[in-house]
Amino acid sequence: MKARKCPSCGKEVVGRADKRFCSDECRIFYNNALRKKRRSRNLPQIRAIVANVREIDRADAKFLLKMLRLVSKVFKIMSTFAKTRNYRT
C-alpha cells in the first residue's frame, strides 16, 4: 500500500483510506491558503467592481430615492382601487 502524505506539511497520513490531512490544523491551513490564493488572483477585478459600485451609489442615490418614492406612491394609489375578491369554498 502506498503511503499518503499530508499536502500541507508532508507528514504521513494515518487513518481512513480517504483521509487527506494529518490533522485539522493542516486541513484548515491548507484551505485558507487556497482561498487566499484565489482571492489574490481576483483582487484587481474585485477592487474595480467595488469602486464602480461606490461611484454609482454616490451619483444615483438621490435619483433612486426619488424613484422609490414615486413607485411607492403609485402602488398605494393602485392598492386603493384594487377590489378584494370573495372566493367561495
C-alpha positions in Angstrom: 0.0 0.0 0.0 1.2 3.4 -0.9 2.0 5.8 2.0 -0.1 9.0 1.8 1.4 12.4 2.5 -0.3 15.4 4.0 -0.5 18.2 1.3 0.1 20.9 3.9 3.0 19.7 6.0 4.2 16.5 4.2 3.8 14.1 7.2 2.4 10.6 6.7 -1.3 10.4 7.0 -2.6 7.6 9.2 -6.3 6.6 9.3 -9.1 6.2 6.9 -8.4 5.4 3.3 -10.0 8.7 2.1 -8.3 10.9 4.7 -6.1 13.6 3.1 -4.6 15.6 6.0 -2.8 14.5 9.1 -4.7 16.9 11.4 -7.4 19.6 11.5 -4.8 22.3 11.8 -3.2 21.2 8.5 -6.6 21.0 6.8 -7.6 24.5 7.9 -4.2 26.0 7.0 -4.2 24.3 3.5 -7.8 25.5 2.7 -7.1 29.0 4.0 -4.0 29.2 1.8 -6.1 28.1 -1.3 -8.7 30.7 -0.6 -6.1 33.4 -0.2 -4.5 32.5 -3.5 -7.9 32.6 -5.3 -8.7 35.9 -3.7 -5.4 37.5 -4.6 -5.9 36.3 -8.2 -9.2 38.2 -8.5 -8.4 41.1 -6.3 -7.9 43.7 -9.0 -11.3 42.9 -10.5 -13.0 42.9 -7.1 -11.4 46.3 -6.3 -12.6 47.8 -9.6 -16.1 46.5 -9.1 -16.3 47.9 -5.6 -15.0 51.3 -6.8 -17.7 51.3 -9.6 -20.4 50.4 -7.1 -19.4 53.2 -4.8 -19.4 55.7 -7.7 -22.8 54.6 -8.8 -24.1 54.8 -5.3 -22.9 58.4 -4.9 -24.2 59.6 -8.2 -27.5 57.8 -8.2 -28.6 57.8 -4.6 -30.8 60.8 -4.8 -32.3 59.7 -8.1 -33.0 56.2 -6.7 -34.7 57.6 -3.6 -36.9 59.8 -5.8 -37.9 56.8 -8.0 -38.6 54.6 -4.9 -40.9 57.3 -3.5 -42.8 57.6 -6.8 -43.1 53.9 -7.1 -44.4 53.5 -3.6 -47.0 56.3 -4.2 -48.1 54.5 -7.4 -48.6 51.2 -5.5 -50.5 53.0 -2.7 -52.9 54.5 -5.3 -53.3 51.2 -7.1 -54.0 49.4 -3.9 -56.9 51.8 -3.1 -58.5 50.9 -6.4 -58.0 47.2 -6.1 -61.1 45.2 -5.3 -61.0 42.3 -2.9 -62.4 39.1 -4.3 -64.6 36.8 -2.4 -63.9 33.2 -3.2 -66.4 30.6 -2.4 -65.2 27.4 -0.9 
